[in-house]
Amino acid sequence: MLLNKERALRIMSEKGLDALISTAQENNAYFGDVPVKGFCLFPLSLDATLIARALDAFTLAESASWIEDVRFYGLFHIVTSRATRLHGGEKRMNELISKGGLAKCNDPVDVLLESITQKGLESKTLGIDGTNMVLSQYEKLKKRLPNARLFDASEEIAWIRAVKTQQEIENIRTVTKITEKGFDAVEKVAGKGVSEKELGVAFRKAVAKEEEVSIRFYTFLGGGRGAIPLAPPSRYKLKKGDLIQLHGSLVYKYYHSDLARGAVVGKPSKKQIKTWKAIVKGEEKVIESIRPGIKASELFKIGVQTVRNAGLTGYERWHTGHGVGLAPIPNYDPPTLAPSDNREIEKNMVLCIETPYYEIGFGGMNLEDTGVVTQKGFRLLSSHRAELKIV
């Protein structure tokens, strides 16, 4: 199970919420264990309802969800069977459809409203995940629930997710290791005369063999192009002395990786060495300083000041790390190690730590590592590599 029920119920109680309504696929995956389109109604009573498209019936049949109350929407007709020899997912799908029914409503809000009423929540405080609910759906809820108090709980849901379960940590560890395999493949083919697009091909081939993995993004940028952090790969061919910024994100079971490395074609210049050493010191100092109870904003200050002290006196950043998990990059899971985030770091948060540097005409450098907060510090899930790779 992905959901940290105790944390969810505690935060809901603190905020005075009687129920949460998730709308984004990643949040439905978190609350219901299955990444379906639709909604998940999660009340304090734990009598939850998962509302999914009829087209997702087989996904639900093959995936284990702790929620027993599954309802469907969408005008898609599937005929049920009375056969006694159904097995596996086919049998479970037949049971789900027979129990929940199909094609009753085309609008998931109608199904949600029915569930809210049946559970006696029509006059309660409902926290809504606003990330995937359109205005017309919200207005319909508001009109049909005149006595309910509707509350935007997007930040509360994100904060519930900030502390990971052991299964979530393992998912992130898995996708992190696969991303590193892709980076290894890129570095093997990188060199003078190789194009950015060829680096991308090497990455895609290396990760294509992995099941349940998709590519969120990758940027393998050479020379001055590395100053543009998320530029798409081009036909630019690497030259001697070029920096290569390796940055990528994969998705495994809806969990994201976010890693970065640095490389150079041939012998690095003095400026390249100095800059790389400075950002590495910054990243390592943040990692060294992580512990439960320290504020995210304090970790930001530590990272920036360390890089400045290491020689990049004018160094500026808007963050030195962020949570990682279900949220699509670059939206991030909380917390963000930024001046405005004064929330405390907690055990089992999974963080990406980075102190990158981008300069037009010079290029981009980044070393980004992922790890989990422990009772005493920080345990890396990625393979920390402090050297600037020469290819």
Secondary structure as GFF3:
##gff-version 3
##sequence-region A 1 391
A	DSSP	alpha_helix	5	15	.	.	.	ID=ss1
A	DSSP	beta_strand	19	22	.	.	.	ID=ss2
A	DSSP	alpha_helix	25	32	.	.	.	ID=ss3
A	DSSP	beta_strand	38	43	.	.	.	ID=ss4
A	DSSP	beta_strand	49	53	.	.	.	ID=ss5
A	DSSP	three_ten_helix	54	56	.	.	.	ID=ss6
A	DSSP	alpha_helix	57	62	.	.	.	ID=ss7
A	DSSP	beta_strand	69	73	.	.	.	ID=ss8
A	DSSP	alpha_helix	88	100	.	.	.	ID=ss9
A	DSSP	alpha_helix	108	118	.	.	.	ID=ss10
A	DSSP	beta_strand	125	128	.	.	.	ID=ss11
A	DSSP	three_ten_helix	130	132	.	.	.	ID=ss12
A	DSSP	alpha_helix	135	144	.	.	.	ID=ss13
A	DSSP	beta_strand	149	152	.	.	.	ID=ss14
A	DSSP	alpha_helix	154	162	.	.	.	ID=ss15
A	DSSP	alpha_helix	166	189	.	.	.	ID=ss16
A	DSSP	alpha_helix	196	208	.	.	.	ID=ss17
A	DSSP	beta_strand	213	222	.	.	.	ID=ss18
A	DSSP	three_ten_helix	223	227	.	.	.	ID=ss19
A	DSSP	beta_strand	243	252	.	.	.	ID=ss20
A	DSSP	beta_strand	255	256	.	.	.	ID=ss21
A	DSSP	beta_strand	259	264	.	.	.	ID=ss22
A	DSSP	alpha_helix	270	289	.	.	.	ID=ss23
A	DSSP	alpha_helix	296	309	.	.	.	ID=ss24
A	DSSP	beta_strand	321	323	.	.	.	ID=ss25
A	DSSP	beta_strand	333	336	.	.	.	ID=ss26
A	DSSP	beta_strand	350	354	.	.	.	ID=ss27
A	DSSP	beta_strand	357	359	.	.	.	ID=ss28
A	DSSP	beta_strand	363	365	.	.	.	ID=ss29
A	DSSP	beta_strand	368	373	.	.	.	ID=ss30
A	DSSP	beta_strand	378	380	.	.	.	ID=ss31
A	DSSP	beta_strand	389	390	.	.	.	ID=ss32
###
